[in-house]
Amino acid sequence: MEITATDFKENFGRYLALARREDILVTKSGHPVVKLTGVRPQKVEDVESLFGLLCDLPAGDVKASKAERLATKYESLD
C-alpha cells in the first residue's frame, strides 16, 4: 500500500495496525520516504538465530562460508 506523509501523520494509529498485515510505503511529494513493515515473530526468530554465526571465523573463512552457503542454496534448487 502506498500513502502520503500527510495521510500517515493524520492516521498514524490506523496505519500502525495495518502494518501488521501488509507493508506500507510512505511518500512525500510523490517520492518514497519510508517503508513501514510490521514485525513478524518468525522472521525475528530467524534473524536472531543468525547472530554470531560468522563472528568467530577468521576473515578468510567468511568468504569460504559464503561460497558454501551459496553452493548449498543452489544445489537445493536442482
Secondary structure by P-SEA (a helix, b strand, c coil): ccccaaaaaacaaaaaaaaacbbbbbbccccccbbbbcccaaaaaaaaaaccccccccaaaaaaaaaaaaaaaaaaac
